[in-house]
């Protein structure tokens, strides 16, 4: 189980690093907009991402 979890974490890091590597200015703008968003919007967005991830994991399993 631990090797799979570490692989998943490594893949997340690769995916998270793509945007700042490929388009640093757009990434900076996105981070600035996210920093001004209210907590409720960020929670809803995060919850939506979690839900999509869980559904994808179910389809892949």
C-alpha positions in Angstrom: 0.0 0.0 0.0 2.8 2.5 0.9 4.5 2.3 -2.5 1.2 3.0 -4.2 0.6 5.9 -2.0 4.0 7.3 -2.7 3.6 6.8 -6.4 0.3 8.7 -6.3 1.9 11.5 -4.3 4.7 11.7 -6.8 2.2 11.9 -9.7 0.3 14.7 -7.9 3.6 16.6 -7.6 4.4 16.2 -11.3 0.9 17.3 -12.3 0.9 20.3 -9.9 4.3 21.4 -11.3 3.2 21.4 -14.9 1.4 24.7 -15.0 4.1 26.8 -13.2 6.7 25.2 -15.5 4.8 25.7 -18.8 3.0 29.0 -18.1 4.4 30.8 -15.0 2.7 34.1 -15.6 -0.8 32.5 -16.0 -0.1 30.4 -12.9 0.8 33.5 -10.9 -2.4 35.3 -12.1 -4.4 32.3 -11.1 -2.8 32.2 -7.6 -3.5 35.9 -7.1 -7.1 35.4 -8.0 -7.4 32.4 -5.7 -5.9 34.4 -2.8 -8.7 37.0 -3.1 -11.5 34.4 -3.3 -13.7 33.8 -0.2 -13.3 30.7 1.9 -16.7 29.3 0.8 -15.8 29.4 -2.9 -12.4 27.7 -2.2 -14.1 25.0 -0.1 -16.7 24.4 -2.9 -14.0 24.2 -5.5 -11.9 21.8 -3.3 -14.9 19.7 -2.6 -15.7 19.4 -6.3 -12.1 18.4 -7.1 -12.3 15.7 -4.3 -15.6 14.4 -5.7 -14.3 14.2 -9.3 -11.1 12.4 -8.0 -13.2 9.9 -6.1 -15.4 9.1 -9.1 -12.3 8.8 -11.3 -10.7 6.4 -8.8 -13.8 4.3 -8.8 -13.8 4.0 -12.6 -10.1 3.1 -12.6 -10.4 0.5 -9.9 
